[in-house]
């Protein structure tokens, strides 16, 4: 009898809680509708409506924006230092979410009005996730820092006059150009896919943004539908069902895994079974292993998993040309000789690294010899763009790379040390205690070199060739060049861009707090970044990859995890936590639930 009463009590309480939750939701929903008119009279500056012209091209200069007088807060921010951010990716969003909104007049410029959660993009290409679940309105993020958003594209930068040339298409389809002034400029425009000089890439699809994901999904489903037609010959059907992925990095591997899951889990229930039997997935990788930047154990596990799933992994293969119906690639045989092979295909995804956008190429050309990297803009360790005035322009994310040229700064290190010790830098020989001092300066200027400067005594002894107990200029330069050779470029990942955005925000906050003191002492020039804040140091938190109902985790320093569904749930949990807002987390959870209940979305629009 007691069990009956307790069960009834629990049931009644559950019904009551559910009823209260439903009623509460509808009450909240009702409160979101407005009957009153939301507009009122506002002041808009004449300069915002009719900007003055100027600059090298005599374009309108947007010194005042149309929403600068929208509220008392907006008016208060008008006279703050102008911080212009180009691009709405990981680095820019991390900067905005960490920046103190009271210190700067912030304007973000991007050709898209959303932030895209790129790590989950392969899942959207096969209907596992909805595209809207990966996008967050950028205006919502900008509003949180009381900033402004301009949906436009950056064209050029006039560094001497601190103007960014912006272009946008107006309502009549005409391109309009204007200047946007800045006090500090952050370039975070991302990258484009590296073509590697291969012909025929117009026959490939790419995976960088939402439109790419939509095109891929439509192409995959169209191929499946066309393969079902009674008029499709056997050879043509096999070609349509041959899916090729060029590139064995995380994007290529995860797309191949998601595609296999779609074909293996959802196809048989809705399509003729012959379609499933004739489908083939091929992954072409130029290196010896897929996921070659991960630990070798992880790479081999992924290869074994793909081999079990009958995903054809072609390593040590280089694509030579892509045709509309086939792909030509070279591969070494068992004798080490290079042979050319042909692979019929109905779909090709090109995912082979990153390259500079046209905008970044223009910047690099304008800055001349200070920019020597063909793939990214070079910055110093404070993320300041090389070749520009100190403290004016910064670059973060995929579009930039940190230049770790330790040996090139040797003369500066020696000159400073010689000045402090009262010695001649040209003839100075460095003792062990002085070498320790130089090593500390190197670590401060180049934090990524710290791992290679742990045993200073061994390094000193190894390069003291004449056993004199000192290092001359040549020996010290050779030592630092050896450290240079061990430093690698930072990975072009969301993780790195996120850390760089947070770093700049913390530095800008500190610079803003220090400004009154600097102005009081009439300090305007010099290396203020180095005086106020430390150099950027990247902390690798691990790499993840989904490989088809299993996942791999490379945690660094030889630590890694691989596993089945439990690893998939862990992989989802990591990205669920990293999602940019509560809204996108709810949408992600709903999409995963819909996949479990109803299968993947097999419609294309």
GISUL-V271400 format. One record per backbone hydrogen bond with DSSP energy under -0.5 kcal/mol. CO is the residue of the C=O (numbers start at 1). NH is the residue of the N-H. If there is no record, write none. Layout:
co = {CO & CO}
nh = {NH & NH}
This chain:
co = {1 & 2 & 3 & 4 & 5 & 6 & 7 & 8 & 9 & 10 & 11 & 12 & 13 & 14 & 15 & 16 & 17 & 18 & 19 & 20 & 21 & 22 & 23 & 24 & 25 & 26 & 27 & 28 & 29 & 30 & 45 & 45 & 46 & 52 & 54 & 55 & 59 & 60 & 60 & 61 & 65 & 67 & 69 & 71 & 72 & 73 & 74 & 75 & 77 & 81 & 81 & 82 & 82 & 82 & 83 & 84 & 85 & 85 & 86 & 89 & 90 & 91 & 92 & 93 & 94 & 95 & 95 & 99 & 100 & 103 & 104 & 105 & 106 & 107 & 108 & 109 & 110 & 113 & 113 & 115 & 116 & 117 & 118 & 120 & 120 & 121 & 121 & 122 & 123 & 123 & 123 & 124 & 127 & 130 & 131 & 132 & 134 & 136 & 137 & 137 & 138 & 139 & 140 & 142 & 142 & 143 & 148 & 150 & 150 & 153 & 156 & 157 & 158 & 158 & 158 & 162 & 163 & 163 & 164 & 164 & 165 & 165 & 166 & 167 & 168 & 168 & 170 & 174 & 174 & 176 & 177 & 178 & 179 & 180 & 184 & 185 & 185 & 186 & 186 & 187 & 188 & 192 & 193 & 195 & 198 & 199 & 200 & 201 & 205 & 209 & 210 & 211 & 212 & 213 & 214 & 215 & 216 & 217 & 218 & 219 & 220 & 221 & 222 & 223 & 224 & 225 & 226 & 229 & 231 & 233 & 234 & 235 & 236 & 237 & 239 & 241 & 241 & 242 & 242 & 242 & 243 & 244 & 245 & 245 & 246 & 248 & 249 & 250 & 251 & 252 & 253 & 254 & 255 & 256 & 257 & 258 & 259 & 260 & 261 & 262 & 262 & 266 & 267 & 267 & 272 & 272 & 273 & 274 & 275 & 276 & 280 & 281 & 282 & 283 & 283 & 284 & 285 & 287 & 291 & 295 & 295 & 296 & 297 & 298 & 299 & 300 & 301 & 302 & 303 & 304 & 305 & 306 & 307 & 310 & 310 & 311 & 312 & 312 & 313 & 314 & 316 & 318 & 320 & 321 & 321 & 325 & 326 & 327 & 328 & 328 & 329 & 330 & 331 & 333 & 337 & 339 & 341 & 343 & 347 & 348 & 349 & 349 & 351 & 353 & 355 & 357 & 358 & 359 & 360 & 361 & 362 & 363 & 364 & 365 & 367 & 368 & 370 & 377 & 378 & 379 & 380 & 381 & 383 & 384 & 385 & 389 & 389 & 392 & 393 & 394 & 396 & 397 & 399 & 401 & 402 & 403 & 404 & 405 & 406 & 407 & 409 & 410 & 411 & 412 & 413 & 414 & 415 & 416 & 417 & 418 & 418 & 423 & 424 & 424 & 430 & 431 & 432 & 433 & 434 & 435 & 436 & 437 & 438 & 439 & 440 & 441 & 442 & 444 & 446 & 447 & 449 & 450 & 454 & 455 & 456 & 457 & 458 & 459 & 460 & 463 & 464 & 471 & 472 & 473 & 474 & 475 & 476 & 477 & 478 & 479 & 480 & 481 & 482 & 483 & 483 & 484 & 491 & 493 & 494 & 495 & 496 & 497 & 498 & 499 & 500 & 501 & 502 & 503 & 504 & 505 & 506 & 507 & 508 & 509 & 510 & 511 & 512 & 514 & 515 & 516 & 517 & 518 & 519 & 522 & 526 & 527 & 528 & 529 & 538 & 539 & 543 & 545 & 550 & 551 & 552 & 553 & 553 & 554 & 556 & 559 & 559 & 561 & 563 & 564 & 564 & 565 & 566 & 567 & 568 & 569 & 570 & 571 & 572 & 573 & 574 & 575 & 576 & 581 & 582 & 583 & 584 & 585 & 586 & 587 & 588 & 589 & 590 & 591 & 592 & 593 & 594 & 594 & 595 & 600}
nh = {5 & 6 & 7 & 8 & 9 & 10 & 11 & 12 & 13 & 14 & 15 & 16 & 17 & 18 & 19 & 20 & 21 & 22 & 23 & 24 & 25 & 26 & 27 & 28 & 29 & 30 & 31 & 32 & 32 & 33 & 48 & 49 & 50 & 61 & 59 & 58 & 54 & 62 & 179 & 63 & 68 & 70 & 43 & 75 & 76 & 77 & 78 & 78 & 80 & 83 & 105 & 84 & 183 & 184 & 107 & 186 & 87 & 109 & 188 & 93 & 94 & 95 & 96 & 97 & 98 & 98 & 99 & 101 & 103 & 81 & 106 & 83 & 148 & 85 & 150 & 87 & 152 & 138 & 139 & 136 & 118 & 120 & 121 & 123 & 124 & 124 & 125 & 125 & 126 & 128 & 129 & 127 & 601 & 133 & 134 & 135 & 117 & 115 & 140 & 141 & 142 & 143 & 144 & 145 & 147 & 146 & 108 & 110 & 152 & 167 & 165 & 159 & 161 & 162 & 163 & 182 & 158 & 165 & 166 & 180 & 155 & 156 & 178 & 153 & 170 & 176 & 173 & 170 & 176 & 168 & 60 & 166 & 62 & 164 & 84 & 187 & 394 & 86 & 188 & 396 & 89 & 355 & 195 & 198 & 201 & 322 & 203 & 204 & 350 & 213 & 214 & 215 & 216 & 217 & 218 & 219 & 220 & 221 & 222 & 223 & 224 & 225 & 226 & 227 & 228 & 228 & 229 & 232 & 233 & 237 & 238 & 239 & 240 & 241 & 242 & 243 & 280 & 244 & 346 & 347 & 282 & 349 & 247 & 284 & 351 & 291 & 253 & 254 & 255 & 256 & 257 & 258 & 259 & 260 & 261 & 262 & 263 & 264 & 265 & 266 & 267 & 270 & 270 & 271 & 275 & 276 & 277 & 278 & 279 & 279 & 243 & 312 & 245 & 285 & 314 & 247 & 317 & 316 & 294 & 298 & 299 & 300 & 301 & 302 & 303 & 304 & 305 & 306 & 307 & 308 & 309 & 311 & 310 & 281 & 312 & 313 & 283 & 314 & 315 & 285 & 332 & 330 & 199 & 323 & 328 & 345 & 323 & 343 & 320 & 321 & 341 & 318 & 339 & 336 & 333 & 331 & 329 & 327 & 244 & 205 & 246 & 351 & 249 & 194 & 192 & 361 & 362 & 363 & 364 & 365 & 366 & 367 & 368 & 368 & 370 & 371 & 372 & 401 & 386 & 403 & 383 & 536 & 395 & 380 & 388 & 392 & 393 & 185 & 385 & 187 & 399 & 400 & 377 & 379 & 404 & 405 & 406 & 409 & 409 & 410 & 413 & 414 & 415 & 416 & 417 & 418 & 419 & 420 & 421 & 422 & 423 & 425 & 427 & 428 & 471 & 435 & 436 & 437 & 438 & 439 & 440 & 441 & 442 & 443 & 444 & 445 & 446 & 535 & 449 & 450 & 452 & 453 & 456 & 459 & 460 & 461 & 462 & 463 & 464 & 465 & 467 & 430 & 476 & 477 & 478 & 479 & 480 & 481 & 482 & 483 & 484 & 485 & 486 & 486 & 487 & 487 & 493 & 497 & 498 & 499 & 500 & 501 & 502 & 503 & 504 & 505 & 506 & 507 & 508 & 509 & 510 & 511 & 512 & 513 & 514 & 515 & 516 & 518 & 519 & 520 & 521 & 523 & 522 & 524 & 528 & 531 & 532 & 533 & 540 & 541 & 554 & 552 & 547 & 563 & 545 & 555 & 561 & 543 & 559 & 555 & 556 & 553 & 551 & 567 & 568 & 569 & 570 & 571 & 572 & 573 & 574 & 575 & 576 & 577 & 578 & 579 & 579 & 585 & 586 & 587 & 588 & 589 & 590 & 591 & 592 & 593 & 594 & 595 & 596 & 597 & 598 & 599 & 599 & 602}
